[in-house]
């Protein structure tokens, strides 16, 4: 089961000058208390290992760029060949814990960054670097 979403429109951009700092922030998430991690494995005694949904439990030991982290999360990315900036251009998968990763770098993206998402039920919402997730109202017949 799961709720499928995709990106309808994105202006999300991490400037090249902020990519190293973004990587540090994204890796640091894996060292915070496990309470926010929804994924995991279970044994006879309960949950034995925790990780973020759809992410390897040790992703922070293997990634070398912020772009790699977003690709692991399921995002499609592009690198602006002129500036070196990284853009999130697509996502088409079950929702996991993308919001935690977006919020971790919200202070490092361009001010006009935003992502408009659409769910499998056609509900739409928008993320902005202010950390706001707001519904996008559309007319339905």
N, C-alpha and C positions, 0 to 999 in steps of 0.2 A: 504494500500500500504506500501511499504518499501523495502529495499534492504537487502536480507538475506546474512549472512556471517557465516563462521565457521573457527575455528582454524585448520590449517593443521599441524602445528608444534609449540611447545612452550618450551622455556627454562626459562620462566619468574619465578623468585624466589625472595621472600622477606625473608631475613634471620630473624630468630626468634628474634634476638636482635633489629630489626628495626620495628617489628610489632606494638608496641605501638605508635611509631612516625608515622607510616603509617596510623593508625586509626585517629590520630589527623588531618593529612593532608586531608584524605578522608572526614571527617566530616566538616572540614573548608570550603570545596567547597560549601556547602549549605549556607554559610554565606557571600559569595561573591555577587557582584551585579547580579541581575537576568537576565541580558542581555544574558548570555550564556545558559540559561535554555530554551530548546525547547518545553518541555511539558507544559501543563497548562489547565485550564478550563476557559470558557468564559460565560459571562452574558450579559445582555442588554447593559451594558456600556463598553464592551470589555473584555479583559483578566482580570480575577479576582484572579487567583492564578497561580504561576509558579513553575515548577519542572523540573528536568533533565528527559530526555526521559526514560521511563520504571521504574522510581524510585518513591517511595512515596515522597511527598513533605517534610515530616518530618523524613526522614530516619535517619538523624543524631541523633535524640532523642531516637532511638530504637536499633541501632546496638551497639554491645559491642566488636566486633573484625573487623579487616580489612578484614578478610576472609568473614564475613557476608556481607560486602558492595559489594564485588565482586560477591558473589552469587546473591544478589539482582539485580545486573547489568546483570545477565544471564550467568556468567562464571561458569564452573565446576572447582572445586579446589581440591587439595590434601594437606594434611599436612604430611611432612616428619617426620615419627615417631622417627627417630634417632636424627635429629637436631631441630625439631619444626618449620622449615621453611615452608612457605606457597607457593604453586606453582599454577599457573593458567594453567590448563591442557586442557580445552575445552571451546567452545562457539559455539552455533548453533542456531542462532536467527536473527531477524531483527536488523540491526545496530542501536544503540541509540547514547549515548554520552560517550562510553567507553574510547575514546581517552583522554578526560579530566581527568578521574580518573587514567588512566595509567600514564599520564604526571605528575599528582600531586605527584606520589610516585617514579618517575623515579630515583631520587637521593638516594632512599632507597633499590633498588633492586641490585642483583648481576650484575657485569659488563657484564657477558655473557648472561644476560636476553634478550630474543627476542621473538617475536610472528610473525609467518607467517600466514596470513589470506588468505582465498579464498572466493570470492564473488559468487553469484548465476550465474553470467555470466562467471565464471572461471577466472576472473582477480585475480591476487595475489599481495599482498603487505606485507611489513615487518615493524614492529615497533621495535625500539631499545631504550635503556635507554637514548640515546643522544637526544631523542625526535624526531627522524627521522622516517617519514613514507615514504618508498620508494617502487616503483613498483618492482615486481619480474617478470622478463621477462621469459616467457615460450614459447615453440614452439607450434603453433596451426596449424592444417591442415584445 
